[in-house]
Amino acid sequence: MTVQRYELIFPDGDDAGEDIVVVTRTELKGPGGHPVYQDPTGIVRAEIAVIGDRPEVRMLASGGHQSPAAGVQARPLPD
């Protein structure tokens, strides 16, 4: 089964909670050869590989001067 959409969960440094962004699968492959997902703006981009039963997220820069976030988790969404 190929997941078409994920919620990316960005950990927040304070106790305010989490930031969540929904991303959709594109036709692109990332540096690891896995599908690239992005939000509607194209700014948030991630390569997501499912290892075992857990999605592994590699954030991808979409422009200059970006520092990809670390510690991002992915949660699959139903189609």
N, CA, C and O of each residue as an XYZ file, in Angstrom:
316
protein
N       0.836     -1.180      0.000
C       0.000      0.000      0.000
C       0.888      1.254      0.000
O       1.801      1.377      0.817
N       0.619      2.149     -0.894
C       1.363      3.395     -0.980
C       0.572      4.502     -0.302
O      -0.585      4.754     -0.641
N       1.199      5.149      0.643
C       0.537      6.248      1.360
C       0.664      7.512      0.508
O       1.761      7.864      0.074
N      -0.437      8.178      0.275
C      -0.444      9.392     -0.546
C      -0.248     10.668      0.277
O       0.240     11.675     -0.236
N      -0.635     10.616      1.566
C      -0.518     11.819      2.405
C      -0.034     11.441      3.802
O      -0.361     10.382      4.338
N       0.757     12.349      4.368
C       1.230     12.222      5.746
C       1.023     13.539      6.468
O       0.985     14.606      5.856
N       0.890     13.442      7.783
C       1.041     14.610      8.652
C       2.485     14.596      9.116
O       2.954     13.588      9.645
N       3.190     15.690      8.928
C       4.524     15.834      9.496
C       4.383     16.539     10.823
O       3.758     17.597     10.901
N       4.950     15.973     11.862
C       4.843     16.519     13.213
C       6.205     17.086     13.590
O       7.177     16.350     13.758
N       6.256     18.411     13.719
C       7.485     19.105     14.074
C       7.489     19.352     15.575
O       6.573     19.991     16.093
N       8.506     18.856     16.288
C       8.553     19.094     17.732
C       8.777     20.578     18.008
O       9.565     21.238     17.332
N       8.085     21.076     18.991
C       8.220     22.484     19.374
C       9.167     22.565     20.554
O       9.099     21.734     21.459
N      10.037     23.536     20.559
C      11.031     23.690     21.616
C      10.443     24.043     22.964
O      11.045     23.747     23.996
N       9.267     24.674     22.977
C       8.658     25.026     24.265
C       7.470     24.102     24.525
O       7.295     23.106     23.823
N       6.676     24.416     25.504
C       5.541     23.564     25.869
C       4.264     23.929     25.126
O       3.178     23.538     25.553
N       4.364     24.665     24.032
C       3.185     25.108     23.291
C       2.557     23.995     22.462
O       1.441     24.156     21.968
N       3.247     22.873     22.299
C       2.694     21.767     21.525
C       3.499     21.487     20.284
O       4.701     21.746     20.234
N       2.823     20.950     19.273
C       3.482     20.542     18.048
C       2.943     21.354     16.874
O       1.806     21.827     16.897
N       3.773     21.505     15.857
C       3.331     22.063     14.586
C       3.118     20.895     13.652
O       3.964     20.005     13.567
N       1.984     20.887     12.939
C       1.648     19.798     12.032
C       1.413     20.362     10.640
O       0.696     21.348     10.471
N       2.030     19.724      9.639
C       1.869     20.112      8.242
C       1.497     18.862      7.452
O       2.136     17.820      7.603
N       0.467     18.957      6.608
C       0.065     17.841      5.759
C       0.827     17.927      4.441
O       0.860     18.973      3.793
N       1.441     16.799      4.056
C       2.182     16.725      2.798
C       1.599     15.617      1.928
O       1.058     14.631      2.428
N       1.723     15.804      0.604
C       1.193     14.865     -0.384
C       2.334     14.329     -1.236
O       3.292     15.044     -1.529
N       2.227     13.089     -1.622
C       3.260     12.437     -2.435
C       3.387     13.125     -3.790
O       2.392     13.510     -4.404
N       4.631     13.270     -4.244
C       4.917     13.804     -5.572
C       5.488     12.662     -6.418
O       5.624     11.537     -5.938
N       5.814     12.950     -7.648
C       6.445     11.963     -8.531
C       7.956     11.918     -8.341
O       8.627     11.087     -8.953
N       8.508     12.804     -7.497
C       9.949     12.917     -7.300
C      10.473     11.867     -6.323
O       9.735     11.355     -5.481
N      11.748     11.562     -6.454
C      12.465     10.700     -5.513
C      13.536     11.537     -4.837
O      14.136     12.409     -5.466
N      13.781     11.274     -3.554
C      14.795     11.994     -2.803
C      16.156     11.366     -2.983
O      16.306     10.407     -3.740
N      17.169     11.908     -2.281
C      18.525     11.397     -2.404
C      18.670      9.926     -2.003
O      19.590      9.250     -2.464
N      17.779      9.433     -1.158
C      17.820      8.032     -0.748
C      17.006      7.119     -1.653
O      16.935      5.912     -1.420
N      16.385      7.697     -2.696
C      15.594      6.909     -3.633
C      14.155      6.690     -3.216
O      13.435      5.926     -3.859
N      13.718      7.354     -2.139
C      12.362      7.197     -1.636
C      11.485      8.373     -2.092
O      12.007      9.414     -2.490
N      10.155      8.211     -2.034
C       9.258      9.270     -2.509
C       9.429     10.584     -1.738
O       9.716     10.600     -0.541
N       9.244     11.674     -2.469
C       9.255     13.011     -1.871
C       7.803     13.466     -1.710
O       6.981     13.312     -2.613
N       7.515     14.023     -0.553
C       6.201     14.572     -0.225
C       6.371     16.070      0.010
O       7.414     16.510      0.495
N       5.339     16.861     -0.335
C       5.428     18.295     -0.078
C       4.063     18.867      0.257
O       3.026     18.289     -0.071
N       4.088     20.026      0.924
C       2.846     20.718      1.248
C       2.378     21.480      0.003
O       3.121     21.558     -0.976
N       1.156     22.046      0.019
C       0.634     22.735     -1.161
C       1.497     23.915     -1.627
O       1.464     24.258     -2.809
N       2.256     24.535     -0.741
C       3.088     25.676     -1.134
C       4.399     25.234     -1.777
O       5.040     26.025     -2.470
N       4.808     23.981     -1.558
C       6.075     23.487     -2.061
C       7.256     23.856     -1.177
O       8.398     23.527     -1.497
N       6.994     24.527     -0.080
C       8.067     24.959      0.820
C       8.503     23.826      1.742
O       9.698     23.629      1.960
N       7.546     23.086      2.280
C       7.860     21.964      3.168
C       7.958     20.715      2.314
O       6.975     20.272      1.720
N       9.170     20.146      2.260
C       9.421     18.955      1.451
C      10.165     17.925      2.295
O      11.056     18.262      3.075
N       9.778     16.655      2.122
C      10.407     15.582      2.895
C      10.455     14.304      2.083
O       9.529     13.984      1.338
N      11.555     13.578      2.241
C      11.662     12.231      1.701
C      11.221     11.297      2.820
O      11.747     11.365      3.931
N      10.253     10.423      2.533
C       9.727      9.527      3.564
C       9.919      8.087      3.111
O       9.465      7.690      2.038
N      10.599      7.312      3.951
C      10.824      5.885      3.716
C      10.191      5.127      4.861
O      10.348      5.505      6.022
N       9.477      4.063      4.545
C       8.893      3.227      5.593
C       9.870      2.101      5.885
O      10.134      1.249      5.037
N      10.407      2.113      7.112
C      11.354      1.104      7.570
C      10.617      0.248      8.601
O      10.264      0.727      9.678
N      10.389     -1.018      8.263
C       9.559     -1.860      9.130
C       8.128     -1.348      9.053
O       7.507     -1.385      7.990
N       7.612     -0.875     10.166
C       6.263     -0.299     10.166
C       6.285      1.193     10.515
O       5.239      1.797     10.756
N       7.493      1.782     10.539
C       7.643      3.183     10.935
C       8.154      4.042      9.795
O       9.149      3.694      9.160
N       7.486      5.170      9.519
C       8.007      6.085      8.511
C       9.228      6.844      9.041
O       9.213      7.359     10.159
N      10.271      6.905      8.231
C      11.475      7.668      8.542
C      11.455      8.923      7.669
O      11.230      8.839      6.461
N      11.688     10.073      8.273
C      11.573     11.350      7.575
C      12.947     11.986      7.396
O      13.729     12.081      8.342
N      13.228     12.418      6.176
C      14.413     13.226      5.877
C      13.895     14.527      5.258
O      13.398     14.534      4.132
N      14.015     15.610      5.998
C      13.558     16.903      5.490
C      14.500     17.377      4.386
O      15.714     17.191      4.464
N      13.916     17.995      3.352
C      14.674     18.479      2.204
C      14.516     19.990      2.093
O      13.413     20.516      2.240
N      15.606     20.679      1.837
C      15.535     22.132      1.631
C      14.855     22.402      0.294
O      15.144     21.732     -0.698
N      13.962     23.371      0.263
C      13.275     23.729     -0.979
C      13.812     25.040     -1.549
O      13.396     25.463     -2.628
N      14.725     25.679     -0.839
C      15.309     26.929     -1.311
C      16.574     27.229     -0.537
O      16.938     26.514      0.397
N      17.235     28.296     -0.941
C      18.459     28.692     -0.269
C      18.209     29.177      1.145
O      17.112     29.632      1.471
N      19.207     29.082      1.966
C      19.193     29.574      3.344
C      18.211     28.842      4.237
O      17.800     29.378      5.266
N      17.825     27.623      3.864
C      16.958     26.816      4.724
C      17.804     25.823      5.495
O      18.767     25.266      4.970
N      17.435     25.611      6.735
C      18.049     24.567      7.552
C      16.967     23.538      7.844
O      16.076     23.802      8.652
N      17.021     22.363      7.205
C      15.979     21.364      7.429
C      15.858     20.977      8.901
O      16.859     20.797      9.594
N      14.635     20.856      9.357
C      14.338     20.520     10.743
C      14.761     19.092     11.060
O      14.773     18.228     10.183
N      15.104     18.854     12.314
C      15.438     17.504     12.788
C      14.351     17.022     13.745
O      13.632     17.826     14.339
N      14.241     15.715     13.887
C      13.284     15.159     14.837
C      11.843     15.176     14.367
O      10.925     15.072     15.181
N      11.633     15.304     13.075
C      10.277     15.349     12.522
C       9.751     13.922     12.411
O      10.469     13.018     11.984
N       8.505     13.730     12.796
C       7.847     12.419     12.681
C       6.742     12.503     11.637
O       6.212     13.580     11.367
N       6.399     11.358     11.052
C       5.343     11.310     10.049
C       4.244     10.354     10.504
O       4.514      9.277     11.037
N       3.006     10.771     10.283
C       1.849      9.946     10.603
C       1.015      9.808      9.314
O       0.566     10.816      8.769
N       0.803      8.571      8.820
C       0.031      8.400      7.569
C      -1.413      8.840      7.738
O      -2.009      8.672      8.802
N      -1.969      9.411      6.665
C      -3.367      9.827      6.640
C      -4.127      8.921      5.678
O      -3.565      8.474      4.678
N      -5.383      8.647      5.964
C      -6.175      7.820      5.028
C      -6.426      8.599      3.736
O      -6.483      9.828      3.725
N      -6.574      7.837      2.647
C      -6.853      8.466      1.346
C      -8.262      8.990      1.275
O      -8.663      9.548      0.253
